[in-house]
């Protein structure tokens, strides 16, 4: 990945703001969306939060750019969401980013179909993604391609299924049933 190519497009300090004002996450994402339209398909601002919908093929590039050039240096959380078996695409992977210098929060969202629950790993950008991705794999079944150690982290190795999927039986499968 070539971050330098992105740098030629938009830098945080190039976004039109007043001299003492830093660009907000929404302004940054809008400018990035203009320069790299394939990276961000939608920006949503609701309830004081900014969310960018990112195609899975570009999630690592977007994460690396936001960390290196926009100051989002902390991956606060990475989690899965099961929208339900009736929804398509069924799953989301949410990346909650934080800038420790600007005190901004930002959410990146990748949606994936049930029959192709694969997302590239972000462990090369943030080492802490290792544990978060393992948890999402364990509980939702999302496979993080290129992950250095993708295995269960909370449930036993012989556990059948993924416990936080909405179609997982409430009482579990035998022999772990609570009868």
C-alpha positions in Angstrom: 0.0 0.0 0.0 1.3 3.4 -0.9 0.3 6.1 1.6 2.3 8.7 -0.3 -0.1 8.4 -3.2 -3.0 9.3 -0.9 -1.0 12.2 0.6 -0.9 13.9 -2.8 -4.7 14.0 -2.7 -5.9 15.3 0.7 -4.1 16.2 3.9 -5.9 17.2 7.1 -4.3 20.6 7.1 -5.5 21.2 3.5 -9.2 21.1 4.4 -10.7 24.6 4.5 -11.1 25.6 8.2 -10.3 28.7 10.2 -6.6 29.1 11.0 -6.8 27.8 14.6 -9.4 25.1 13.9 -8.6 21.5 13.1 -10.9 19.7 10.5 -13.7 17.6 12.1 -13.9 13.9 11.3 -16.9 14.7 9.1 -14.9 17.3 7.1 -11.9 14.9 6.8 -14.0 12.0 5.6 -15.9 14.2 3.1 -12.6 15.5 1.6 -11.2 11.9 1.6 -14.3 10.7 -0.2 -13.8 13.3 -2.9 -10.2 12.4 -3.4 -10.6 8.6 -3.1 -14.2 7.9 -3.9 -13.7 4.1 -3.9 -12.5 4.2 -0.3 -15.6 5.5 1.3 -19.1 4.8 -0.1 -21.1 6.8 2.5 -20.6 9.2 5.4 -23.4 9.3 8.0 -23.6 11.8 10.8 -26.2 11.0 13.5 -26.5 11.6 17.2 -23.1 13.5 17.3 -21.3 10.5 15.8 -19.6 10.1 12.4 -19.7 6.8 10.6 -18.0 6.0 7.3 -19.1 2.9 5.2 -16.0 1.4 3.7 -15.9 -1.4 1.1 -14.0 -4.3 2.6 -11.3 -4.3 -0.1 -10.2 -0.8 1.1 -10.5 -1.1 4.9 -6.8 -1.5 5.6 -5.9 1.4 3.3 -8.4 3.7 5.0 -7.3 2.6 8.5 -3.6 3.2 7.6 -4.3 6.6 6.1 -6.5 7.7 9.1 -3.8 6.6 11.5 -0.8 8.0 9.7 -2.2 11.2 8.2 -5.3 12.1 10.3 -4.1 11.3 13.8 -6.5 8.4 14.6 -3.8 6.6 16.5 -6.0 4.4 18.8 -8.2 1.6 17.8 -10.6 1.7 20.8 -12.7 -1.2 19.6 -13.5 -3.5 16.7 -16.7 -5.5 17.0 -19.1 -7.5 15.0 -22.8 -7.0 14.5 -25.3 -9.6 13.3 -28.2 -7.7 11.6 -30.2 -11.0 11.6 -30.5 -13.9 9.1 -33.2 -12.1 7.2 -31.0 -9.1 6.4 -28.5 -8.9 3.5 -25.7 -8.2 3.9 -26.0 -9.8 7.3 -22.9 -8.8 9.2 -21.1 -5.6 10.0 -17.6 -5.1 11.4 -17.3 -1.8 13.2 -13.9 -0.1 13.8 -14.1 2.6 16.6 -11.2 5.0 16.2 -10.0 7.7 18.5 -7.4 10.5 18.1 -5.5 11.0 21.3 -4.2 14.3 20.1 -7.4 15.9 18.7 -9.9 14.0 20.9 -12.0 13.0 17.9 -14.0 9.7 17.5 -14.8 8.0 14.3 -16.5 4.8 13.3 -15.7 2.8 10.2 -18.2 0.2 9.1 -17.7 -2.8 6.7 -20.7 -4.9 5.8 -20.3 -8.5 4.6 -22.7 -11.2 3.4 -23.2 -14.4 5.4 -21.9 -16.6 2.6 -18.7 -14.5 2.3 -17.8 -13.3 5.8 -14.3 -12.3 5.1 -12.5 -9.0 5.9 -8.8 -8.2 5.6 -7.0 -8.0 9.0 -6.0 -4.6 10.4 -3.3 -6.1 12.7 -0.7 -4.5 10.4 -2.1 -1.0 11.3 -2.9 -1.5 15.0 -1.5 -4.5 16.9 -4.5 -4.4 19.3 -6.7 -5.4 16.4 -5.3 -8.9 17.0 -7.5 -9.5 20.1 -10.5 -7.7 18.8 -10.5 -9.6 15.5 -10.2 -12.9 17.3 -13.2 -12.0 19.5 -15.3 -11.1 16.4 -14.2 -14.3 14.7 -15.1 -16.4 17.8 -18.5 -14.8 18.5 -19.7 -14.0 15.0 -17.7 -16.2 12.6 -16.2 -13.3 10.6 -12.8 -14.5 9.1 -10.0 -11.9 9.1 -7.8 -12.8 6.1 -4.1 -12.5 6.9 -4.6 -12.6 10.6 -1.4 -13.9 12.3 -3.3 -16.1 14.9 -7.0 -16.4 14.1 -8.4 -18.8 16.7 -11.1 -18.8 19.4 -10.4 -16.4 22.3 -13.4 -16.7 24.6 -15.1 -20.0 23.9 -13.6 -23.5 24.1 -11.9 -24.8 21.0 -14.6 -27.5 20.5 -17.5 -25.1 20.8 -20.0 -25.5 17.9 -21.1 -22.3 16.1 -20.8 -18.7 17.0 -22.6 -17.6 20.2 -23.6 -14.0 19.3 -25.2 -14.8 16.0 -28.9 -14.1 16.1 -29.8 -17.6 15.0 -27.7 -19.3 17.6 -30.0 -21.4 20.0 -30.7 -19.7 23.3 -29.9 -22.8 25.2 -26.8 -23.7 23.1 -25.9 -27.0 21.6 -25.2 -30.2 23.5 -23.0 -30.8 25.5 -23.0 -27.2 26.7 -26.8 -27.0 27.1 -28.2 -25.6 30.4 -31.0 -28.1 30.8 
